């Protein structure tokens, strides 16, 4: 077991944010990005590669 110091506190999740990829224009070229996330309320299912309602845009880098 990990020993906690007397000054440390347990971590707390404040917000879970998810979003789907969105195309934006950069120098007049469409680029897919997953940066636009929104907070969700309630529970979110954790899957093998992501969370429900969340996707990664650039899977090659």
C-alpha positions as protocol buffer text, in pm:
chain_id: "A"
residue {
  index: 1
  type: UNK
  ca { x: 0 y: 0 z: 0 }
}
residue {
  index: 2
  type: UNK
  ca { x: 110 y: 357 z: -70 }
}
residue {
  index: 3
  type: UNK
  ca { x: 180 y: 557 z: 242 }
}
residue {
  index: 4
  type: UNK
  ca { x: 33 y: 909 z: 248 }
}
residue {
  index: 5
  type: UNK
  ca { x: 214 y: 1193 z: 421 }
}
residue {
  index: 6
  type: UNK
  ca { x: 30 y: 1378 z: 694 }
}
residue {
  index: 7
  type: UNK
  ca { x: -5 y: 1685 z: 467 }
}
residue {
  index: 8
  type: UNK
  ca { x: -145 y: 1513 z: 159 }
}
residue {
  index: 9
  type: UNK
  ca { x: -513 y: 1485 z: 73 }
}
residue {
  index: 10
  type: UNK
  ca { x: -688 y: 1231 z: -148 }
}
residue {
  index: 11
  type: UNK
  ca { x: -745 y: 1346 z: -505 }
}
residue {
  index: 12
  type: UNK
  ca { x: -1094 y: 1441 z: -615 }
}
residue {
  index: 13
  type: UNK
  ca { x: -1237 y: 1444 z: -969 }
}
residue {
  index: 14
  type: UNK
  ca { x: -1380 y: 1790 z: -1026 }
}
residue {
  index: 15
  type: UNK
  ca { x: -1498 y: 1755 z: -1386 }
}
residue {
  index: 16
  type: UNK
  ca { x: -1518 y: 1491 z: -1659 }
}
residue {
  index: 17
  type: UNK
  ca { x: -1524 y: 1644 z: -2009 }
}
residue {
  index: 18
  type: UNK
  ca { x: -1598 y: 1466 z: -2337 }
}
residue {
  index: 19
  type: UNK
  ca { x: -1636 y: 1565 z: -2699 }
}
residue {
  index: 20
  type: UNK
  ca { x: -1641 y: 1438 z: -3054 }
}
residue {
  index: 21
  type: UNK
  ca { x: -1395 y: 1549 z: -3322 }
}
residue {
  index: 22
  type: UNK
  ca { x: -1482 y: 1868 z: -3506 }
}
residue {
  index: 23
  type: UNK
  ca { x: -1340 y: 2005 z: -3831 }
}
residue {
  index: 24
  type: UNK
  ca { x: -1195 y: 2356 z: -3810 }
}
residue {
  index: 25
  type: UNK
  ca { x: -1008 y: 2563 z: -4069 }
}
residue {
  index: 26
  type: UNK
  ca { x: -639 y: 2632 z: -4019 }
}
residue {
  index: 27
  type: UNK
  ca { x: -482 y: 2833 z: -4303 }
}
residue {
  index: 28
  type: UNK
  ca { x: -790 y: 2751 z: -4515 }
}
residue {
  index: 29
  type: UNK
  ca { x: -738 y: 2376 z: -4467 }
}
residue {
  index: 30
  type: UNK
  ca { x: -983 y: 2155 z: -4272 }
}
residue {
  index: 31
  type: UNK
  ca { x: -826 y: 1995 z: -3965 }
}
residue {
  index: 32
  type: UNK
  ca { x: -1003 y: 1753 z: -3730 }
}
residue {
  index: 33
  type: UNK
  ca { x: -960 y: 1833 z: -3362 }
}
residue {
  index: 34
  type: UNK
  ca { x: -1091 y: 1682 z: -3040 }
}
residue {
  index: 35
  type: UNK
  ca { x: -1006 y: 1981 z: -2821 }
}
residue {
  index: 36
  type: UNK
  ca { x: -1365 y: 2105 z: -2784 }
}
residue {
  index: 37
  type: UNK
  ca { x: -1489 y: 1920 z: -2476 }
}
residue {
  index: 38
  type: UNK
  ca { x: -1792 y: 1980 z: -2255 }
}
residue {
  index: 39
  type: UNK
  ca { x: -1850 y: 1868 z: -1896 }
}
residue {
  index: 40
  type: UNK
  ca { x: -2092 y: 1582 z: -1839 }
}
residue {
  index: 41
  type: UNK
  ca { x: -2318 y: 1522 z: -1542 }
}
residue {
  index: 42
  type: UNK
  ca { x: -2365 y: 1187 z: -1381 }
}
residue {
  index: 43
  type: UNK
  ca { x: -2163 y: 874 z: -1449 }
}
residue {
  index: 44
  type: UNK
  ca { x: -1958 y: 813 z: -1763 }
}
residue {
  index: 45
  type: UNK
  ca { x: -1869 y: 466 z: -1883 }
}
residue {
  index: 46
  type: UNK
  ca { x: -1495 y: 407 z: -1913 }
}
residue {
  index: 47
  type: UNK
  ca { x: -1414 y: 193 z: -2217 }
}
residue {
  index: 48
  type: UNK
  ca { x: -1088 y: 30 z: -2326 }
}
residue {
  index: 49
  type: UNK
  ca { x: -976 y: 325 z: -2541 }
}
residue {
  index: 50
  type: UNK
  ca { x: -1196 y: 618 z: -2435 }
}
residue {
  index: 51
  type: UNK
  ca { x: -1494 y: 742 z: -2239 }
}
residue {
  index: 52
  type: UNK
  ca { x: -1852 y: 726 z: -2364 }
}
residue {
  index: 53
  type: UNK
  ca { x: -1915 y: 1036 z: -2577 }
}
residue {
  index: 54
  type: UNK
  ca { x: -1545 y: 1110 z: -2630 }
}
residue {
  index: 55
  type: UNK
  ca { x: -1325 y: 1048 z: -2934 }
}
residue {
  index: 56
  type: UNK
  ca { x: -970 y: 1133 z: -3038 }
}
residue {
  index: 57
  type: UNK
  ca { x: -938 y: 1317 z: -3369 }
}
residue {
  index: 58
  type: UNK
  ca { x: -583 y: 1244 z: -3485 }
}
residue {
  index: 59
  type: UNK
  ca { x: -517 y: 874 z: -3444 }
}
residue {
  index: 60
  type: UNK
  ca { x: -195 y: 880 z: -3646 }
}
residue {
  index: 61
  type: UNK
  ca { x: 17 y: 1100 z: -3416 }
}
